[in-house]
Amino acid sequence: MSRETKQYFSTRIDYSMTFAVALFAVAFLKVLLSSVRFAPTLEQVFYCGILVAWWISVERRIIHPKVRRCLRWTAIFMIIMMLLQCSKYCFLESYPSIRRWCWYGFYIGFVFIPVLSLYSAVMMDKTEYFKPNKRWYLILGVGVVLLGLVLTNDFHNWAFKIVDDGNPHADNYTHGFLYFIIALWDVAFFLAAFITMIKKSRIPGIHNHISRVIIPAVGGSILMLLVTLDYLPRVLGVKLFNDNEVFVFSLIVVYEALIYIGMIPSNDRYRRFFEACTLMVQIEDNEEDIVYSSAGAREVEERVRYAYSSARDYKVQSIPVAGGNLYWVEDIAEINRINDELVEVNARLSEDNELKASENQLKEENAKIMTRSELYDTIQAQTEEATLNIKRLLSAPCSDEEFKDNLALASFYGVYVKRQSNLLLIGSDSPTISFSELSLAIGEMFEILKLNNVTALLTADHKENIDSESATRGYEFIHNTIKNKLPGAKTVMVYIDSTLEQLTVRVMIDDATESLILGGAHD
């Protein structure tokens, strides 16, 4: 496993065991309180409380809106199943017909939760505004028919054949063919969802962690089979689990395993991503306490708003965000220095009694300044579009989720402005640029791409010094190629073959490849 993959999993939090332990803890409580009259009600309250807690955690952690919506409805169906189970076993002992309808109502989860799992897997790489295929409505229609047949089982006994033994409170029945159709429906949709998630995953080394999902899925299936066939041993005469409970909590454990290994994207590492940002950016709440601070702004910490506000060489910008304000600092020291030099030159030119040597010196300094001005004009021309994009992204009105996306994309443009300016400055003083300087620029770009959920890799041959112009043009080509695919790109691979005579750059984004050859007969 690569170092990057190990770092990725070292920052994840695994909640799957928490919910598995919670299931067995409630089962132990069921045995412990078996002689207490209100024990069944207390058990169902615990189950519903755990499901509500999972629902809240999903709302806070899951990034993709459509996936989050699917998991929200999954949690709602699970809670409905538990409430129906609570009604059946705790409040409707004297109403056998209504108890059976509650039992049939369990299948709202057994029918629709598998469909939601496949839908969330298919939508994982789609935008929030993507419209689903109309075939999904057909699938939902089939699900409604299956649920309707279960709810009307008393008329045809296709799902369950009720055995009338004279005891209206006993649940004696055998399974009909409709029950097995629904069981195959569940297996087919869950298996299709899992395969779809594997195909869509872009995390390196993910196949080494699939066992974290397979083990609880197989374990839950076996436990479900034992409960259904009534082969699960009883403890002190108490049945530990019902099929509802095993289905619901096994599914939660599997979902948490999928979140843990990254097949369902979550926001567990947003703080780390923000702190890795090289721009001088901080977010304060309404009380002016710092909430997030980027690596570039860490050196100023709480002084970012005040110290730089009065500093001549820095300009503080800010925009309001939900619950506070975002501040970033623009370094204008180089511009001020050039202006100071120009003022000094003008002062010298106004002196009529300058010696000839001084005049020659002033001409030389003026030439350097003009050269610098041309250089800064070049820098401005090459970074103007990126600068405008940063201002557009950070000033656009948007929701909290959209602002996070805009900030990540603005960081991508920001690192281009910084690194392209640096390469141009180096190139103005030297005819060549080292490969290590170019690779550092690309590496910083790749770090920012992680904020945009893009996995990037750089490979190279020869690694010799590069002609300065070729280096800046090659870096600009890489930036523009990736920019045209954002947002939406998942993987980026860059190959560089650098010699003093020729620079070859090849960029592969997902399934598309673009190449650039500079120097020699190709330039």
SVG drawing of the C-alpha trace seen along z (x, -y; Angstrom):
<svg xmlns="http://www.w3.org/2000/svg" viewBox="-59 -72 90 97">
<polyline fill="none" stroke="black" stroke-width="0.4" points="0.0,0.0 1.3,-3.5 2.2,-6.0 -0.6,-8.3 -3.1,-5.5 -1.9,-4.8 -2.2,-8.5 -5.7,-8.6 -7.0,-5.7 -5.1,-6.9 -7.3,-10.0 -10.6,-8.2 -12.9,-7.3 -14.5,-3.9 -18.0,-4.0 -19.0,-0.5 -18.0,1.3 -19.8,-1.3 -23.2,-0.4 -22.4,3.4 -21.6,3.1 -24.8,1.1 -26.9,3.8 -25.5,6.5 -25.7,4.1 -29.4,3.7 -29.8,7.5 -27.9,8.0 -30.2,5.4 -33.2,7.3 -32.0,10.5 -31.2,8.5 -34.6,6.9 -36.6,9.8 -38.7,10.0 -39.6,6.3 -42.9,5.4 -41.8,2.3 -38.6,3.9 -39.9,4.4 -40.9,0.7 -37.5,-0.4 -35.7,1.8 -37.5,0.2 -36.8,-3.3 -33.1,-2.4 -33.2,-1.1 -34.9,-4.3 -32.5,-6.5 -29.5,-4.8 -31.1,-5.2 -31.8,-8.9 -28.2,-9.3 -27.0,-7.6 -29.3,-9.8 -27.9,-13.0 -24.3,-11.8 -25.0,-11.0 -26.5,-14.5 -23.3,-16.0 -20.7,-13.8 -21.9,-12.8 -20.7,-15.2 -22.7,-14.4 -26.2,-15.8 -27.9,-12.9 -26.1,-10.3 -26.9,-12.1 -30.6,-12.3 -30.7,-8.6 -29.1,-7.8 -31.6,-10.1 -34.5,-8.2 -32.8,-4.9 -32.7,-6.1 -36.3,-7.2 -37.4,-3.8 -35.4,-2.1 -37.1,-4.2 -40.5,-3.4 -39.7,0.3 -38.7,0.0 -41.8,-2.0 -44.0,0.6 -42.2,3.3 -42.7,1.4 -46.4,1.0 -46.7,4.7 -45.0,6.1 -45.8,3.4 -49.3,1.9 -51.4,4.1 -51.5,7.4 -55.3,7.4 -55.6,6.5 -54.2,9.4 -55.3,8.0 -53.6,4.7 -50.5,6.5 -50.3,8.4 -50.5,5.1 -47.7,3.7 -45.7,6.8 -46.5,6.5 -45.5,2.8 -41.9,3.9 -41.5,4.6 -41.5,0.9 -37.8,1.1 -37.1,4.5 -38.4,3.3 -37.2,-0.3 -33.9,-0.4 -32.1,1.8 -33.4,-0.4 -32.0,-3.5 -28.6,-1.8 -28.3,-1.2 -29.5,-4.7 -27.0,-6.3 -24.2,-4.2 -25.2,-5.3 -25.5,-8.9 -22.1,-9.0 -20.3,-10.6 -23.2,-12.7 -23.9,-16.4 -26.7,-17.5 -28.7,-18.6 -28.4,-15.4 -31.8,-14.0 -32.2,-10.2 -33.1,-7.9 -36.8,-7.2 -36.1,-3.5 -35.8,-4.4 -39.5,-5.2 -40.2,-1.8 -38.2,-0.2 -40.0,-2.2 -43.3,-1.1 -42.3,2.6 -41.3,1.9 -44.7,0.3 -46.4,3.4 -44.4,5.8 -45.2,3.8 -48.9,3.7 -48.9,7.5 -47.4,7.9 -49.8,5.5 -52.7,7.4 -51.3,10.8 -54.5,11.7 -56.3,11.9 -53.9,14.3 -51.3,15.6 -48.5,15.2 -45.9,13.8 -46.9,15.6 -49.3,18.5 -50.8,17.9 -51.3,21.1 -54.6,20.9 -53.9,22.8 -56.6,21.1 -54.2,18.7 -54.7,15.2 -51.6,13.8 -49.2,16.4 -47.3,15.6 -47.4,19.0 -46.8,19.0 -44.8,20.4 -43.1,18.4 -44.8,18.1 -43.2,17.5 -43.5,13.7 -41.3,13.7 -38.5,15.4 -39.0,12.9 -38.4,10.0 -35.4,11.8 -33.9,12.1 -34.8,8.4 -32.8,7.4 -29.8,9.5 -29.7,8.3 -29.9,4.6 -27.4,4.7 -24.9,6.7 -25.4,4.3 -24.9,1.3 -21.6,2.7 -20.2,3.6 -21.2,0.1 -19.4,-1.6 -16.2,0.4 -16.3,-0.6 -16.8,-4.3 -14.2,-4.5 -11.1,-6.6 -9.2,-5.9 -5.8,-4.2 -5.5,-0.8 -9.3,-0.6 -9.4,3.1 -7.2,4.0 -9.9,2.7 -13.0,4.3 -12.9,7.0 -14.0,4.3 -17.3,4.3 -17.6,7.9 -17.1,9.3 -20.0,7.4 -22.2,7.9 -21.7,11.7 -22.0,11.8 -25.2,9.9 -26.6,12.1 -25.8,15.3 -27.3,13.8 -30.4,12.8 -30.8,16.3 -30.5,17.8 -33.1,15.4 -35.5,16.1 -35.2,19.8 -35.4,19.5 -32.0,21.3 -30.5,18.6 -30.0,19.9 -32.0,18.2 -30.5,16.8 -32.5,17.6 -35.5,18.2 -35.2,14.8 -34.8,14.3 -31.9,11.9 -32.8,10.4 -35.8,10.0 -35.2,9.9 -35.9,6.2 -33.1,5.5 -30.6,7.6 -31.4,6.1 -31.3,2.5 -28.1,2.7 -26.2,5.0 -27.0,2.4 -25.8,-0.5 -22.5,1.4 -22.0,2.0 -22.7,-1.7 -20.2,-2.8 -17.6,-0.5 -18.2,-2.0 -17.8,-5.5 -14.6,-4.4 -12.8,-3.1 -13.9,-6.1 -16.3,-4.4 -19.0,-6.8 -17.2,-10.2 -17.5,-12.1 -16.1,-15.3 -13.9,-13.7 -10.8,-15.4 -12.0,-18.9 -10.1,-20.6 -6.9,-18.9 -7.5,-20.0 -8.1,-23.6 -5.0,-23.7 -2.9,-22.4 -3.9,-25.4 -0.9,-27.6 -2.9,-30.8 -3.1,-33.2 -6.7,-32.5 -8.6,-32.4 -12.2,-32.1 -13.5,-33.8 -16.9,-33.4 -19.2,-36.3 -17.2,-36.7 -14.0,-37.1 -12.6,-33.8 -10.6,-31.9 -12.3,-28.7 -10.0,-27.7 -6.5,-28.9 -4.6,-27.9 -0.9,-26.9 -0.1,-30.2 -1.9,-32.3 -0.7,-30.3 2.3,-32.6 0.0,-35.5 -2.8,-33.6 -5.1,-36.1 -3.2,-39.1 -4.3,-38.5 -7.2,-40.9 -5.5,-43.7 -1.8,-43.7 -2.1,-43.4 -4.9,-46.0 -2.4,-48.7 0.6,-47.2 1.7,-49.0 2.8,-45.9 -0.4,-43.8 -4.0,-44.2 -6.7,-42.5 -9.8,-41.3 -12.9,-39.7 -16.3,-38.3 -19.1,-37.3 -19.8,-33.6 -22.5,-31.8 -21.7,-32.4 -18.7,-34.7 -16.3,-36.1 -13.5,-34.8 -10.3,-36.9 -7.4,-36.6 -4.2,-38.6 -2.8,-39.9 1.0,-40.6 1.6,-43.9 5.2,-44.4 6.7,-43.9 4.4,-46.4 5.2,-49.0 8.9,-48.4 8.6,-49.0 6.6,-52.2 9.2,-53.4 12.0,-52.7 10.1,-54.7 9.6,-57.6 13.3,-57.5 14.2,-57.5 11.9,-60.4 13.5,-62.4 17.0,-61.7 15.9,-62.7 14.6,-66.1 18.1,-67.0 19.8,-69.2 23.3,-69.0 23.6,-65.2 27.0,-64.0 27.3,-62.1 28.1,-58.9 25.0,-59.4 23.0,-59.9 24.4,-56.7 23.6,-54.9 20.0,-56.2 19.7,-55.0 20.8,-51.6 18.4,-51.5 15.6,-52.7 16.3,-50.0 16.2,-47.4 12.9,-48.8 11.5,-48.7 12.6,-45.2 11.0,-44.4 7.8,-46.2 7.7,-44.1 8.2,-41.0 5.3,-42.0 3.2,-42.8 3.9,-39.3 3.1,-37.8 -0.1,-39.8 -1.1,-38.8 -0.5,-35.1 -2.2,-35.1 -5.0,-37.6 -7.6,-35.0 -6.8,-32.9 -7.0,-36.1 -10.4,-37.0 -11.6,-33.4 -10.5,-33.6 -12.4,-36.9 -15.4,-35.5 -15.5,-32.3 -15.0,-34.0 -17.5,-36.8 -20.3,-34.8 -23.4,-34.4 -23.8,-30.7 -24.7,-28.2 -22.2,-26.8 -21.7,-23.6 -21.2,-25.6 -18.8,-28.0 -16.6,-25.0 -16.4,-23.9 -15.7,-27.5 -12.9,-27.8 -11.3,-24.6 -11.4,-25.7 -10.1,-29.2 -7.2,-27.5 -6.4,-25.7 -6.2,-29.0 -4.3,-30.6 -1.5,-28.1 -1.2,-28.6 -0.8,-32.4 1.8,-31.8 3.9,-29.2 3.7,-30.6 4.8,-34.0 7.7,-32.2 8.8,-30.3 8.7,-33.6 10.8,-35.4 13.4,-32.6 13.4,-32.5 14.1,-36.2 17.4,-35.6 18.4,-32.3 18.1,-30.7 17.3,-27.3 15.1,-26.1 15.8,-22.9 13.5,-20.0 13.0,-20.0 11.6,-23.6 9.1,-22.5 8.1,-19.3 7.6,-21.4 5.2,-23.6 3.3,-20.6 3.3,-18.9 1.8,-21.9 -0.9,-22.0 -1.6,-18.3 -2.0,-19.0 -4.7,-21.6 -6.4,-19.2 -7.1,-16.9 -9.4,-19.7 -11.3,-19.2 -11.6,-15.4 -9.1,-14.8 -6.3,-12.1 -3.1,-13.2 0.2,-11.5 3.4,-12.8 6.0,-10.6 9.1,-11.7 12.1,-10.6 15.6,-12.2 14.8,-15.1 17.4,-17.4 17.4,-21.2 14.8,-22.8 14.8,-25.9 13.0,-28.6 10.4,-29.4 9.6,-25.7 9.2,-25.2 6.7,-28.1 4.8,-27.0 4.7,-23.4 3.3,-24.4 0.7,-26.7 -0.3,-23.7 -0.8,-21.4 -2.8,-24.1 -5.1,-24.8 -5.6,-21.2 -6.7,-20.4 -8.7,-23.6 -10.8,-22.7 -11.9,-19.4 -12.8,-21.0 -15.0,-20.5 -15.7,-16.8 -12.3,-15.2 -11.4,-12.3 -7.9,-11.3 -5.0,-13.2 -1.7,-11.7 1.2,-13.9 4.2,-12.5 7.3,-14.7 10.4,-13.9 12.8,-16.8 16.1,-17.5 17.8,-20.8 16.9,-20.4 13.3,-19.2 10.5,-19.0 7.7,-16.5 4.5,-16.9 1.6,-14.4 -1.5,-14.9 -4.1,-12.2 -7.4,-13.2 -9.7,-10.2 -9.8,-8.7 -8.6,-11.7 -5.0,-12.5 -3.3,-15.7 0.4,-16.1 2.8,-19.0 6.4,-18.9 8.6,-22.0 12.1,-22.5 14.0,-21.0 12.1,-20.6 8.7,-20.4 8.7,-23.9"/>
</svg>
